[in-house]
Amino acid sequence: MMEQPDRPPSRDHPSTGFRPSGRQIVAGIISLLLVIFIATNTIQVEISFIVTSVTMPLWLVLAVTAGLGVLIGMGLGARRTKRKYMNPG
């Protein structure tokens, strides 16, 4: 009988487990710091828009701003990925 050559375990193999990339680790740390920052800023603030002003909790303003930043970043990332595959080279 022929012996099987040593192969590295596949990514689907259960013994390898999840290994986060450096980018995922940095994103996790930034997300944790952002949540702590939002949770510690609970005062009421006056927010001025173009023609009006509203008073709301600072944590809500920070959370909405962070959410919009994530959505814009995801949109730009998807656009860059699409452009990369549409124009290889």
Secondary structure, 3 states (H helix, E strand, C coil): CCCCCCCCCCCCCCCCCCCCCHHHHHHHHHHHHHHHHHHHCCCEEEEECCCCEEEEEHHHHHHHHHHHHHHHHHHHHHHHHHHHHHCCC
